Amino acid sequence: MKTPDAPDEASGRPNKSQEKRETQALRDLVQQLIALPPGKLHALSLDDTLRAGVSDAKKMKRAALARQMRYLTGLMRQADVDLIARELEAMSRPHRREVQAFHRLEQWREVLIAGDERLLDDLVDRHGADRQQLRQLVRNARRERERELAPKAARLLFKYLADLPPAAGD
């Protein structure tokens, strides 16, 4: 008995359900390409025909777009789909270093508001922070938190920390 996803032994090709799934995956990839801004589109490893077709599709509506999608899906069959998918994935996820830096800044802000003088001294020594301004921002954020106000001062403290130059070892 033949299983639903097994290749058709007589023709040596996948069955229709498998072909439909593959076509849908290509169609989804084409939709992602059409949704990209032009700058990111040019950063991908696409051949000129595919890139031009995607650019044209951005200007189309309804039936014309549907025809263009079918055309592009056909072109994708000859393209390196795995490479394009990996490049799209790399573009869509935030960069790990940026996320780590953001979390470090949040942690610094919380530690400063909690009253850690060693971190304040370290920021002044290693990053060239203005001690008086940093103390004022911390004091305002602490007061704001005690009064349960909106975190305007905490945001200002975060922005100040983000604008500090990196230390020599960073």
C-alpha positions as CSV (number, residue, x, y, z in Angstrom):
1,M,0.0,0.0,0.0
2,K,1.2,3.5,-0.9
3,T,1.6,6.1,1.9
4,P,0.2,9.6,1.2
5,D,3.7,11.3,1.3
6,A,5.6,8.6,-0.5
7,P,6.9,9.3,-4.0
8,D,4.9,7.8,-6.8
9,E,7.1,4.8,-7.7
10,A,6.1,4.7,-11.3
11,S,6.9,8.4,-12.1
12,G,9.6,8.9,-9.4
13,R,8.1,12.2,-8.2
14,P,6.3,13.4,-5.0
15,N,2.6,13.0,-4.9
16,K,0.3,16.0,-5.5
17,S,-0.2,16.8,-1.8
18,Q,3.6,17.2,-1.4
19,E,3.8,19.3,-4.5
20,K,1.1,21.6,-3.2
21,R,2.9,22.0,0.1
22,E,6.1,22.9,-1.7
23,T,4.3,25.4,-3.9
24,Q,2.7,27.0,-0.9
25,A,6.0,27.3,0.8
26,L,7.4,29.0,-2.3
27,R,4.4,31.3,-2.5
28,D,4.9,32.3,1.2
29,L,8.5,33.1,0.4
30,V,7.5,35.2,-2.5
31,Q,5.1,37.1,-0.3
32,Q,7.9,37.8,2.2
33,L,10.1,39.1,-0.6
34,I,7.3,41.4,-1.9
35,A,6.8,42.8,1.6
36,L,10.5,43.7,2.0
37,P,11.6,47.3,1.6
38,P,13.7,47.9,-1.5
39,G,16.9,48.3,0.4
40,K,16.6,44.9,2.0
41,L,15.5,43.3,-1.2
42,H,18.7,44.4,-2.9
43,A,20.8,42.8,-0.1
44,L,19.4,39.3,-0.9
45,S,21.1,36.9,-3.3
46,L,18.5,37.0,-6.0
47,D,19.0,36.9,-9.7
48,D,18.1,40.0,-11.7
49,T,14.9,38.5,-13.2
50,L,13.5,37.5,-9.8
51,R,14.5,40.8,-8.2
52,A,12.9,42.8,-11.1
53,G,9.7,40.6,-10.8
54,V,9.5,41.2,-7.1
55,S,9.9,45.0,-7.6
56,D,7.2,44.9,-10.3
57,A,4.9,43.0,-8.0
58,K,5.1,45.7,-5.3
59,K,3.2,48.0,-7.7
60,M,0.5,45.6,-8.7
61,K,-3.0,44.9,-7.4
62,R,-5.5,42.1,-7.4
63,A,-5.5,39.9,-10.5
64,A,-2.2,41.3,-11.9
65,L,-0.6,40.6,-8.5
66,A,-2.0,37.0,-8.5
67,R,-0.5,36.4,-11.9
68,Q,2.8,37.9,-10.9
69,M,2.8,35.7,-7.8
70,R,2.4,32.6,-9.9
71,Y,5.2,33.8,-12.2
72,L,7.5,34.5,-9.3
73,T,6.7,31.1,-7.7
74,G,7.8,29.5,-10.9
75,L,11.0,31.5,-10.9
76,M,11.7,30.5,-7.3
77,R,11.8,26.8,-8.4
78,Q,15.1,27.6,-10.2
79,A,16.5,29.8,-7.4
80,D,18.5,28.7,-4.3
81,V,15.4,28.8,-2.0
82,D,17.4,27.6,1.1
83,L,19.9,30.5,0.7
84,I,17.1,33.1,0.2
85,A,15.2,31.7,3.2
86,R,18.3,31.8,5.4
87,E,19.0,35.4,4.4
88,L,15.4,36.4,5.1
89,E,15.6,34.8,8.5
90,A,18.8,36.6,9.3
91,M,17.2,39.9,8.4
92,S,14.1,39.3,10.4
93,R,15.6,38.4,13.8
94,P,17.2,41.1,15.8
95,H,20.9,41.1,16.2
96,R,22.1,39.3,19.2
97,R,24.6,41.9,20.3
98,E,22.0,44.7,20.1
99,V,19.6,42.7,22.3
100,Q,22.4,42.0,24.8
101,A,23.4,45.6,24.9
102,F,19.8,46.7,25.4
103,H,19.4,44.2,28.3
104,R,22.7,45.4,29.8
105,L,21.4,49.0,29.7
106,E,18.2,48.0,31.4
107,Q,20.1,46.2,34.1
108,W,22.4,49.2,34.7
109,R,19.4,51.5,35.0
110,E,17.7,49.2,37.6
111,V,20.9,48.8,39.6
112,L,21.5,52.5,39.6
113,I,18.0,53.2,40.8
114,A,18.5,50.6,43.5
115,G,21.4,52.7,44.8
116,D,24.6,50.9,43.7
117,E,27.4,53.5,43.9
118,R,30.1,51.1,42.5
119,L,28.3,50.9,39.2
120,L,28.0,54.7,39.2
121,D,31.8,55.1,39.8
122,D,32.5,52.5,37.1
123,L,30.4,54.3,34.6
124,V,32.2,57.6,35.4
125,D,35.6,56.0,35.2
126,R,35.2,53.6,32.2
127,H,32.6,55.5,30.1
128,G,33.3,59.1,30.9
129,A,29.8,59.7,32.4
130,D,29.1,63.1,34.0
131,R,28.8,62.1,37.7
132,Q,26.5,65.1,38.6
133,Q,24.2,64.6,35.7
134,L,24.0,60.8,36.3
135,R,23.2,61.3,40.0
136,Q,20.5,63.7,39.1
137,L,18.9,61.3,36.6
138,V,19.1,58.5,39.1
139,R,17.6,60.6,41.8
140,N,14.7,61.7,39.6
141,A,14.0,58.1,38.4
142,R,14.0,56.9,42.1
143,R,11.6,59.7,43.1
144,E,9.4,59.0,40.2
145,R,9.2,55.3,41.1
146,E,8.5,56.0,44.8
147,R,5.5,58.2,43.7
148,E,4.4,55.6,41.2
149,L,4.5,58.1,38.3
150,A,5.0,57.4,34.6
151,P,8.6,56.4,34.0
152,K,9.7,59.6,32.2
153,A,12.9,60.0,34.2
154,A,13.7,56.3,34.0
155,R,13.5,56.7,30.2
156,L,15.8,59.7,30.3
157,L,18.3,57.7,32.4
158,F,18.2,54.9,30.0
159,K,18.8,57.2,27.0
160,Y,21.7,58.8,28.9
161,L,23.2,55.4,29.5
162,A,22.7,54.4,25.9
163,D,24.4,57.5,24.6
164,L,27.6,56.8,26.7
165,P,30.6,56.0,24.6
166,P,31.8,52.4,24.9
167,A,34.6,51.5,27.2
168,A,38.0,50.7,25.8
169,G,37.5,47.0,26.3
170,D,34.0,46.8,24.8
